[in-house]
Amino acid sequence: MPDGVVAGGDELPNPALLHLLGPKWLTVRARALSGERGRGARYTLLALLGLGFWTFIFAMLFRMLVYFRNATDIGALLAGKLLGLMLVSFMSILLLSNIITALSSFFLARDLDMLVAAPVDWLRLYGAKLLETLVHSSWMVVLLAVPMFTAYGAAYHGGWLYPVIVIATFLPFLIIPTVIGSAITLLLVNIFPARRTRDILSLIAVLAAAGLVLLFRILRPEKLARPEGFRSLMDFIVLLRGPTSPMLPSEWVQQAVMGWLRGPDDLLPFYLLWSTAAAAIVLGALLHRWLYARGYTKAQESAQTFARDGITRRIIGAILTPFGVRRRELILKELRLFFRDTTQWSQLILLAVLIVVYVFNIKYLPLTGEGLTFFIVNIVPFLNLVLAGFVLASIAARFIFPGVSLEGRTFWLLRSSPLSMHDLLWSKFWVGTLPLLVLALGIVGSTNYLLKTSEFMMWVSLFSIVLLTFAIAGMAIGFGTLYPQFETENAAQIPTSFGGLLFMMASVAVIGGTIILEARPVYSYLSARIYNTETSTTEMLLGFGLAATLCIVATIVPIKVALRRLETIERG
């Protein structure tokens, strides 16, 4: 009996692909049109920030490409190599994002119980979920690609057909990693026990990202900007002419776009992109038909959860005994919650790799040689505080900001218990701050040692980074409590909310304010060292005192406001 026909001869309803995606579109549309208070202001702020980000990226790339364009011999080669490197980065991000997103869209989505049991053709279900995965995993890359391709088109006068060329190359570029990532997820779900699939996916994604970051740093693409490091000009030109990754779609997109902008036109990259995308979809669909039913069944098995009272827990409990039973158990609860979620602790691996790359970059700064004065060598470590502050803010946004939101629907248990909200917030603050403080001191201490800074700059850096660490952690707890996301299913989505955006903006403001307040006394001290004059003690005390006051206020006030908010909710 053919598919879709029942015993009585009646044909079963078989909804179209767009019909399957209809509920998703209606949900998004309903949220966009809802009359939630302050939604218009949020959208306006996000639009302005997005426009500013696009403008900054466009201006930076456009200026660089105009400079390349004026270099008649190697300018186009440098522009193509730069485009290829950016597209390789996009490719790696897309692949990792699709591996993780496919697990939710193909196996854990709430609508799958109805769709799998409904008379829906397997190919249309695969197409709907593949398109859903493509949208969820690629939207950020698309936003980053818009100013990039616009800058190339403006610098090299792409013409009115240039957007069509970009769409014709970038669309299959997005499809290929989506199909590959979905296939990898499908294989993992079928191979490994279902209760361990999420853990394995998270760990593989993080390890792969770590490997890609390390590989990118080992290649040291910045050497392209220093041709004097090559034995001859011919070696440099040969490197530029050679393909960055000839077997990857990123290279085909680069060849197609630069071929249109600079010539000669070549249809081979278009053929490679679309034929590879079509072949990937066909093979992915066949794999889906063969393995999806069994994989979906295994993915519904309940996960095994357990807790062990090991030696580590006893040691930490003994250390925390002087703080009292209530505070000790609160801190232990925060630690258990963190290490129970694989998507949380596994990111520590990626964090360690990023820190190694950060220190690696600092080590290879060209701070030795002619033309580098005492002032320049010592001001670089001071400006390094800005980068270190951004790193700490990003880490706090990922690990400290979601602290209250991760309590989820069980938050009412904490509110109905005799536990005070004061103890709850401060336990979350200290659990997040102490590891962040150790990390901050390690980053600044190691980078200053590599930069061979003076004793004065070492103490200034350590003093400033301690203050910034407490301020960033306090704002993370405060904004995370004021803008909670209790209904979220993925902790990674919490920092990207409106509250996370406000926290990052406030962190940038505090970091900038601290550096500005300390800049005058640092400049005066370095000038005094150069010209053998006396430094002003009043200027020192005033500058560093105001910076300390700013950080202390940024630490305490957000937590006080958040505590008042929780007490108001509790009384309500």
Phi and psi in degrees as a GROMACS rama.xvg file:
@    title "Ramachandran Plot"
@    xaxis  label "Phi"
@    yaxis  label "Psi"
@TYPE xy
-65.8763  157.649  PRO-2
-63.9165  144.006  ASP-3
84.7898  6.16671  GLY-4
-121.846  130.161  VAL-5
-91.4007  177.337  VAL-6
-62.2005  -33.7534  ALA-7
-76.8764  -1.89148  GLY-8
92.3133  -5.26477  GLY-9
-79.5165  141.165  ASP-10
-86.6694  131.029  GLU-11
-72.5243  148.791  LEU-12
-65.9728  136.912  PRO-13
-130.293  92.0472  ASN-14
-62.8718  150.572  PRO-15
-76.0705  169.889  ALA-16
-61.4005  -45.2587  LEU-17
-65.9758  -30.1379  LEU-18
-66.4275  -37.571  HIS-19
-66.5357  -32.1028  LEU-20
-86.3402  -6.50554  LEU-21
-56.406  -47.8041  GLY-22
-59.3795  -36.3767  PRO-23
-63.057  -43.9824  LYS-24
-65.3281  -41.4031  TRP-25
-64.4442  -36.1222  LEU-26
-65.6069  -46.1334  THR-27
-62.6582  -41.6902  VAL-28
-65.7866  -39.6552  ARG-29
-65.837  -39.5817  ALA-30
-66.5634  -38.5324  ARG-31
-67.9994  -32.3275  ALA-32
-95.5261  -0.63424  LEU-33
-67.6659  151.496  SER-34
-92.4938  37.2445  GLY-35
-63.4455  139.125  GLU-36
-66.1596  131.541  ARG-37
83.0331  0.609933  GLY-38
-65.0956  -40.5337  ARG-39
-62.3731  -40.8165  GLY-40
-65.4649  -37.2408  ALA-41
-65.1493  -45.4632  ARG-42
-62.5399  -39.3278  TYR-43
-64.2295  -44.1346  THR-44
-63.8474  -44.0027  LEU-45
-63.7941  -38.7806  LEU-46
-64.8172  -41.4981  ALA-47
-65.9946  -41.7735  LEU-48
-65.4421  -41.6911  LEU-49
-63.439  -41.3994  GLY-50
-64.2361  -40.4285  LEU-51
-64.0445  -39.4991  GLY-52
-65.0949  -44.8537  PHE-53
-59.4559  -43.3483  TRP-54
-63.1331  -41.4896  THR-55
-64.5745  -47.5013  PHE-56
-62.8765  -44.3488  ILE-57
-61.8119  -46.6269  PHE-58
-63.3211  -42.0206  ALA-59
-65.3249  -46.8959  MET-60
-68.7204  -39.9061  LEU-61
-62.6574  -43.2976  PHE-62
-63.6367  -39.9678  ARG-63
-66.5407  -42.0535  MET-64
-69.6444  -34.5128  LEU-65
-63.8522  -38.6273  VAL-66
-64.2759  -41.9014  TYR-67
-63.2666  -39.9502  PHE-68
-63.1855  -32.7619  ARG-69
-75.2772  -16.4861  ASN-70
-86.4141  94.9991  ALA-71
-63.8067  -31.2351  THR-72
-81.7309  -47.5391  ASP-73
-121.444  4.34328  ILE-74
-61.3934  -48.9241  GLY-75
-64.9573  -34.5944  ALA-76
-65.9755  -41.0504  LEU-77
-64.8629  -41.9865  LEU-78
-63.0056  -42.2234  ALA-79
-65.814  -40.3717  GLY-80
-64.6461  -39.4982  LYS-81
-63.9494  -43.3918  LEU-82
-62.3153  -40.9364  LEU-83
-63.3276  -40.4822  GLY-84
-65.2759  -41.0103  LEU-85
-65.7262  -39.2311  MET-86
-69.7582  -34.1198  LEU-87
-62.3791  -41.5418  VAL-88
-61.6074  -44.1835  SER-89
-59.5249  -40.9392  PHE-90
-62.0823  -44.1631  MET-91
-66.499  -41.0048  SER-92
-62.686  -43.7524  ILE-93
-63.3843  -42.764  LEU-94
-64.0802  -46.9756  LEU-95
-64.9667  -41.3413  LEU-96
-64.6273  -39.9552  SER-97
-69.5321  -34.8318  ASN-98
-60.2586  -42.7917  ILE-99
-76.9493  -42.8338  ILE-100
-65.6607  -36.5767  THR-101
-62.1966  -30.1437  ALA-102
-62.6372  -41.4981  LEU-103
-73.9516  -45.6792  SER-104
-72.9185  -35.0447  SER-105
-92.0012  -23.5098  PHE-106
-130.565  -23.6551  PHE-107
-119.376  -0.0534602  LEU-108
-66.5277  149.298  ALA-109
-70.6211  -25.6116  ARG-110
-84.072  -2.6414  ASP-111
-71.038  -31.229  LEU-112
-57.8443  -38.3656  ASP-113
-81.2348  -40.7449  MET-114
-70.1041  -40.8678  LEU-115
-66.8953  -36.0202  VAL-116
-81.4542  -14.9701  ALA-117
-82.0313  160.234  ALA-118
-75.7619  66.7785  PRO-119
-108.426  131.589  VAL-120
-61.2953  137.136  ASP-121
-61.1494  -33.2955  TRP-122
-70.4573  -38.5358  LEU-123
-70.8735  -35.5341  ARG-124
-64.2092  -42.102  LEU-125
-63.1491  -43.4066  TYR-126
-63.7316  -40.7541  GLY-127
-65.4446  -45.8125  ALA-128
-71.313  -32.0613  LYS-129
-66.0441  -42.1862  LEU-130
-66.0443  -38.7665  LEU-131
-63.4697  -42.7864  GLU-132
-63.3709  -40.8835  THR-133
-59.7541  -44.521  LEU-134
-67.2761  -47.1855  VAL-135
-68.2785  -31.3602  HIS-136
-95.3759  -12.1714  SER-137
-114.535  -7.56403  SER-138
-64.0521  -36.288  TRP-139
-70.2634  -38.8659  MET-140
-64.0597  -38.6343  VAL-141
-62.3535  -43.0065  VAL-142
-63.348  -36.7485  LEU-143
-71.7747  -31.4417  LEU-144
-75.6436  -25.6317  ALA-145
-59.2139  -55.0398  VAL-146
-67.2729  -28.148  PRO-147
-65.0242  -52.8598  MET-148
-67.9586  -32.7338  PHE-149
-64.1519  -40.9068  THR-150
-63.5164  -40.9513  ALA-151
-65.1936  -42.5732  TYR-152
-65.0804  -38.9814  GLY-153
-71.7333  -38.0411  ALA-154
-72.0163  -35.4535  ALA-155
-111.184  14.5797  TYR-156
54.5017  66.6183  HIS-157
-67.9495  -24.7506  GLY-158
88.0217  176.896  GLY-159
-74.4729  -18.8271  TRP-160
-86.556  -6.45018  LEU-161
-60.2499  -43.6298  TYR-162
-58.4479  -35.5988  PRO-163
-64.9093  -41.2765  VAL-164
-62.7557  -42.2527  ILE-165
-63.7197  -45.9799  VAL-166
-63.4082  -40.9167  ILE-167
-66.2447  -23.2876  ALA-168
-98.1102  -35.7312  THR-169
-79.3591  -28.2006  PHE-170
-63.5153  -52.2257  LEU-171
-64.4863  -28.2235  PRO-172
-61.1727  -34.1783  PHE-173
-78.6782  -33.7421  LEU-174
-69.661  -41.5697  ILE-175
-59.701  -52.6575  ILE-176
-66.7752  -25.9611  PRO-177
-64.9755  -45.6563  THR-178
-66.2127  -43.8412  VAL-179
-64.8363  -45.1984  ILE-180
-62.3388  -40.6436  GLY-181
-65.4113  -38.2785  SER-182
-66.6634  -41.4356  ALA-183
-61.7625  -43.3654  ILE-184
-61.9636  -42.9088  THR-185
-60.864  -41.9383  LEU-186
-66.2565  -41.6359  LEU-187
-64.4045  -39.9618  LEU-188
-63.7122  -34.779  VAL-189
-81.0651  -27.8406  ASN-190
-85.0406  -47.7043  ILE-191
-94.6529  158.581  PHE-192
-57.6892  141.698  PRO-193
-61.8464  -35.4753  ALA-194
-71.3214  -12.9382  ARG-195
-106.632  -1.24036  ARG-196
-62.9233  -44.4028  THR-197
-63.0498  -41.0793  ARG-198
-63.2557  -45.1498  ASP-199
-64.45  -42.2812  ILE-200
-61.6287  -45.2993  LEU-201
-63.1855  -43.9617  SER-202
-67.3985  -42.1833  LEU-203
-62.9902  -42.6885  ILE-204
-62.7119  -43.1879  ALA-205
-67.893  -43.6203  VAL-206
-63.5523  -39.8671  LEU-207
-64.5591  -42.6399  ALA-208
-63.0816  -39.9656  ALA-209
-62.358  -43.7585  ALA-210
-62.0641  -40.3721  GLY-211
-65.9412  -40.72  LEU-212
-64.3579  -44.7323  VAL-213
-63.8631  -40.3969  LEU-214
-62.1919  -40.4875  LEU-215
-62.1724  -39.0544  PHE-216
-74.2103  -34.8622  ARG-217
-63.9618  -35.8261  ILE-218
-67.201  -27.3025  LEU-219
50.1719  70.7548  ARG-220
-66.2688  -14.3438  PRO-221
-67.5789  -13.3601  GLU-222
-65.9036  -18.8653  LYS-223
-65.7992  -25.2481  LEU-224
-84.3643  -1.70984  ALA-225
-127.856  75.2245  ARG-226
-63.1074  -16.4757  PRO-227
-68.7658  -13.1887  GLU-228
-78.3767  -7.80352  GLY-229
-93.2525  155.828  PHE-230
-66.3477  -33.2628  ARG-231
-151.883  164.726  SER-232
-63.8886  -32.2092  LEU-233
-65.5145  -38.3159  MET-234
-62.3202  -39.7576  ASP-235
-65.7732  -43.2515  PHE-236
-68.7889  -37.0535  ILE-237
-62.102  -41.2114  VAL-238
-63.0288  -40.1873  LEU-239
-68.2845  -38.4079  LEU-240
-72.5639  -27.239  ARG-241
-70.2059  144.449  GLY-242
-68.4564  142.73  PRO-243
-69.2281  -45.6789  THR-244
-150.376  83.0668  SER-245
-62.9462  -22.4641  PRO-246
-97.2515  4.85685  MET-247
-105.083  148.687  LEU-248
-59.7847  -25.7054  PRO-249
-61.2774  -37.5715  SER-250
-68.9061  -36.7677  GLU-251
-66.5805  -39.4179  TRP-252
-63.8612  -43.1606  VAL-253
-61.1209  -43.6499  GLN-254
-65.6969  -39.7057  GLN-255
-66.8812  -45.5111  ALA-256
-68.8061  -47.8084  VAL-257
-69.4239  -29.9694  MET-258
-63.8385  -38.2077  GLY-259
-69.6998  -40.1361  TRP-260
-76.4295  -39.0162  LEU-261
-116.699  -17.1951  ARG-262
80.7634  163.104  GLY-263
-80.5753  151.635  PRO-264
-63.7794  139.14  ASP-265
-142.412  125.482  ASP-266
-84.9297  -11.6788  LEU-267
-59.7268  -44.3704  LEU-268
-59.7711  -38.0591  PRO-269
-63.3462  -43.0225  PHE-270
-63.0723  -43.3964  TYR-271
-63.8194  -41.466  LEU-272
-65.3614  -52.1346  LEU-273
-72.4976  -36.612  TRP-274
-68.2168  -39.0272  SER-275
-66.0617  -41.2572  THR-276
-63.8095  -43.3282  ALA-277
-64.6736  -44.047  ALA-278
-63.6466  -38.4757  ALA-279
-64.4085  -41.0622  ALA-280
-63.9192  -43.1192  ILE-281
-62.675  -49.1593  VAL-282
-64.8812  -38.4357  LEU-283
-64.8196  -37.7024  GLY-284
-66.4544  -41.3334  ALA-285
-63.7723  -41.6949  LEU-286
-64.3361  -37.5974  LEU-287
-63.3907  -44.3784  HIS-288
-64.8343  -32.8939  ARG-289
-79.5437  -39.2535  TRP-290
-115.886  -12.241  LEU-291
-66.4921  -44.2355  TYR-292
-59.0254  -44.9729  ALA-293
-69.0669  -40.6705  ARG-294
-65.4031  -39.4959  GLY-295
-64.9219  -39.3388  TYR-296
-63.027  -43.7663  THR-297
-67.7341  -31.9963  LYS-298
-70.707  -15.529  ALA-299
-86.3971  -4.9765  GLN-300
-65.449  143.036  GLU-301
-72.8082  144.721  SER-302
-77.8637  150.732  ALA-303
-94.0841  120.91  GLN-304
-115.761  142.088  THR-305
-157.979  162.3  PHE-306
-135.883  137.081  ALA-307
-115.062  137.815  ARG-308
-97.0895  73.5364  ASP-309
-86.9058  -172.275  GLY-310
-68.4412  -31.8881  ILE-311
-63.2697  -41.7379  THR-312
-64.6606  -39.3589  ARG-313
-68.2894  -37.0122  ARG-314
-66.6705  -47.0586  ILE-315
-64.119  -38.199  ILE-316
-62.6812  -39.5998  GLY-317
-66.5117  -37.6907  ALA-318
-65.5648  -35.8233  ILE-319
-88.151  0.207606  LEU-320
-56.6204  -41.1293  THR-321
-61.3574  -18.1992  PRO-322
-83.5293  -2.88953  PHE-323
96.555  158.985  GLY-324
-65.2382  -43.4131  VAL-325
-64.6634  -48.5751  ARG-326
-68.2025  -36.9444  ARG-327
-61.551  -46.5136  ARG-328
-67.9164  -32.4106  GLU-329
-64.3027  -44.1745  LEU-330
-66.2772  -40.8393  ILE-331
-63.8928  -36.2568  LEU-332
-63.3428  -42.1318  LYS-333
-63.4533  -39.8354  GLU-334
-66.9975  -40.4333  LEU-335
-65.2164  -41.7371  ARG-336
-62.0607  -39.0513  LEU-337
-66.4549  -49.2032  PHE-338
-81.3284  -10.8939  PHE-339
-76.9366  -29.2273  ARG-340
-91.799  111.893  ASP-341
-63.8301  -35.5792  THR-342
-64.4524  -17.5129  THR-343
-86.2138  -62.6606  GLN-344
-70.4885  -28.0843  TRP-345
-66.7126  -22.2038  SER-346
-72.5322  -11.3688  GLN-347
-62.6464  -29.5324  LEU-348
-65.3024  -48.55  ILE-349
-63.2059  -37.8336  LEU-350
-61.9318  -42.8016  LEU-351
-62.4141  -39.6181  ALA-352
-66.0078  -42.859  VAL-353
-62.8614  -36.7628  LEU-354
-68.2698  -40.2388  ILE-355
-60.7769  -43.0445  VAL-356
-63.827  -39.8283  VAL-357
-61.0058  -48.1892  TYR-358
-66.0071  -36.6405  VAL-359
-61.1248  -42.1451  PHE-360
-65.0003  -39.9184  ASN-361
-62.6793  -39.1987  ILE-362
-61.1598  -34.8798  LYS-363
-97.4131  15.3303  TYR-364
-65.6788  135.622  LEU-365
-79.9979  76.9625  PRO-366
-104.31  15.5908  LEU-367
-126.369  145.629  THR-368
130.521  -175.558  GLY-369
-72.834  147.321  GLU-370
85.7059  -1.49979  GLY-371
-100.909  110.868  LEU-372
-87.5853  171.962  THR-373
-59.8699  -37.8664  PHE-374
-64.4269  -45.3331  PHE-375
-66.4292  -42.4342  ILE-376
-62.8558  -32.6255  VAL-377
-91.9913  -21.1106  ASN-378
-79.8728  -24.899  ILE-379
-61.5094  -45.7589  VAL-380
-60.7524  -32.8516  PRO-381
-67.3994  -44.3775  PHE-382
-68.7546  -23.3347  LEU-383
-62.7235  -22.1898  ASN-384
-61.7379  -32.186  LEU-385
-64.3491  -47.1443  VAL-386
-64.3365  -42.5753  LEU-387
-62.411  -37.8259  ALA-388
-64.4227  -40.8108  GLY-389
-62.3833  -40.2159  PHE-390
-62.0137  -44.9725  VAL-391
-65.1461  -39.1087  LEU-392
-64.1773  -40.1166  ALA-393
-64.6094  -40.9277  SER-394
-66.7811  -42.1073  ILE-395
-64.4149  -36.994  ALA-396
-63.8073  -31.9063  ALA-397
-85.7582  -33.8352  ARG-398
-113.206  -30.3117  PHE-399
-99.17  -43.9214  ILE-400
-55.0021  -40.9935  PHE-401
-78.5968  5.30412  PRO-402
-53.8223  -50.1647  GLY-403
-71.8728  -39.1124  VAL-404
-62.9025  -33.2186  SER-405
-69.8606  -13.6936  LEU-406
-63.905  -26.6588  GLU-407
62.2084  -145.996  GLY-408
-72.3691  -12.0021  ARG-409
-82.1568  2.68712  THR-410
-62.2957  -27.0062  PHE-411
-66.4771  -26.5385  TRP-412
-64.6607  -40.7151  LEU-413
-67.2283  -38.5579  LEU-414
-70.1204  -34.1059  ARG-415
-83.619  -9.29916  SER-416
-85.2234  166.942  SER-417
-72.9936  5.27365  PRO-418
-69.7775  134.893  LEU-419
-83.7138  143.872  SER-420
-65.5306  -25.5786  MET-421
-61.2977  -47.5917  HIS-422
-65.9592  -36.4306  ASP-423
-63.3644  -49.8302  LEU-424
-65.4702  -43.4012  LEU-425
-70.9821  -29.3648  TRP-426
-65.8044  -42.1921  SER-427
-63.9817  -36.9665  LYS-428
-63.5839  -48.5505  PHE-429
-72.5518  -35.7614  TRP-430
-62.6492  -35.8169  VAL-431
-84.4755  -32.5654  GLY-432
-76.3726  -43.6039  THR-433
-61.3923  -48.2668  LEU-434
-63.1671  -36.2885  PRO-435
-65.1649  -36.2555  LEU-436
-67.5801  -42.6451  LEU-437
-61.1786  -43.1608  VAL-438
-62.3722  -43.8882  LEU-439
-62.5538  -45.4329  ALA-440
-64.7184  -36.0894  LEU-441
-65.946  -43.4228  GLY-442
-64.1737  -51.5273  ILE-443
-68.0585  -41.5787  VAL-444
-63.1938  -44.6958  GLY-445
-68.8342  -42.2667  SER-446
-67.3493  -39.0097  THR-447
-66.7371  -34.4364  ASN-448
-65.6801  -41.1696  TYR-449
-67.6894  -32.9465  LEU-450
-81.8649  -8.9791  LEU-451
57.0076  54.4986  LYS-452
-78.7048  166.201  THR-453
-75.6216  165.205  SER-454
-62.4867  -38.6962  GLU-455
-60.8884  -47.6997  PHE-456
-66.8745  -31.177  MET-457
-63.9201  -46.1845  MET-458
-68.4741  -37.6478  TRP-459
-62.5175  -42.9931  VAL-460
-64.231  -45.1949  SER-461
-66.0579  -41.6316  LEU-462
-61.244  -45.3231  PHE-463
-68.9834  -41.508  SER-464
-71.1004  -30.2381  ILE-465
-65.5627  -45.9317  VAL-466
-61.7882  -44.2598  LEU-467
-65.8251  -34.978  LEU-468
-62.6684  -47.8684  THR-469
-63.6573  -40.6368  PHE-470
-64.6417  -44.7191  ALA-471
-65.2001  -42.1337  ILE-472
-65.1464  -41.3457  ALA-473
-63.1115  -42.7572  GLY-474
-67.4325  -34.436  MET-475
-63.3218  -44.5674  ALA-476
-66.1609  -42.7167  ILE-477
-64.2287  -53.0821  GLY-478
-67.6897  -33.7989  PHE-479
-65.127  -29.6556  GLY-480
-81.6487  -36.4423  THR-481
-70.7691  -29.3585  LEU-482
-127.355  68.7728  TYR-483
-76.2858  157.274  PRO-484
-128.306  74.0485  GLN-485
-70.8214  -24.5786  PHE-486
-91.3762  -0.632462  GLU-487
-69.2851  147.335  THR-488
-101.011  -7.24293  GLU-489
-136.748  120.311  ASN-490
-63.3751  -25.8222  ALA-491
-69.1861  -18.5438  ALA-492
-84.0996  -16.1493  GLN-493
-66.3507  -46.3076  ILE-494
-64.1523  -18.7524  PRO-495
-88.9709  6.03381  THR-496
-77.8128  178.796  SER-497
-62.8126  -40.5761  PHE-498
-63.6731  -38.0957  GLY-499
-63.8454  -37.1569  GLY-500
-64.2279  -44.1602  LEU-501
-63.6019  -39.0741  LEU-502
-61.6136  -44.6889  PHE-503
-64.5688  -39.7068  MET-504
-63.4877  -43.2093  MET-505
-64.8676  -38.1446  ALA-506
-64.0731  -43.6849  SER-507
-61.0526  -40.4181  VAL-508
-64.3827  -43.2236  ALA-509
-67.9489  -42.2234  VAL-510
-61.2257  -47.4037  ILE-511
-62.5947  -42.467  GLY-512
-63.2093  -41.3352  GLY-513
-63.7617  -44.2603  THR-514
-65.4791  -40.0614  ILE-515
-64.8254  -42.4006  ILE-516
-66.9585  -31.5925  LEU-517
-88.9277  -11.2769  GLU-518
-64.272  -41.4593  ALA-519
-64.3758  -49.9819  ARG-520
-65.117  -33.7845  PRO-521
-65.8295  -43.6815  VAL-522
-62.9115  -40.6895  TYR-523
-65.3234  -39.9785  SER-524
-65.7823  -45.004  TYR-525
-64.9185  -39.2135  LEU-526
-63.96  -39.394  SER-527
-64.6418  -36.6104  ALA-528
-66.746  -36.9888  ARG-529
-71.812  -43.0904  ILE-530
-100.862  7.53732  TYR-531
56.9959  48.8862  ASN-532
-116.761  173.925  THR-533
-85.2928  144.795  GLU-534
-90.255  152.09  THR-535
-87.4313  115.329  SER-536
-65.4881  -38.5621  THR-537
-62.6329  -42.4202  THR-538
-63.8853  -38.9597  GLU-539
-63.044  -51.1418  MET-540
-63.0498  -39.5749  LEU-541
-67.2582  -47.8251  LEU-542
-64.6279  -51.4944  GLY-543
-71.7729  -29.8943  PHE-544
-66.8634  -43.2775  GLY-545
-65.4379  -38.273  LEU-546
-63.4047  -42.6228  ALA-547
-64.426  -39.9568  ALA-548
-62.9567  -43.096  THR-549
-59.3539  -45.0158  LEU-550
-68.7855  -38.0942  CYS-551
-65.049  -42.8408  ILE-552
-62.919  -42.4098  VAL-553
-66.5494  -21.7981  ALA-554
-81.5996  -47.7113  THR-555
-84.5808  -45.1938  ILE-556
-60.1188  -47.8337  VAL-557
-59.6838  -37.0353  PRO-558
-69.7419  -38.6668  ILE-559
-63.0399  -43.5589  LYS-560
-64.4692  -42.5232  VAL-561
-64.4967  -38.8972  ALA-562
-63.7766  -41.2013  LEU-563
-63.7382  -36.3725  ARG-564
-65.3782  -43.3777  ARG-565
-66.1046  -39.8051  LEU-566
-65.3517  -34.7182  GLU-567
-65.4436  -43.5364  THR-568
-63.9586  -38.3788  ILE-569
-65.6268  -41.8199  GLU-570
-68.2569  -30.7388  ARG-571
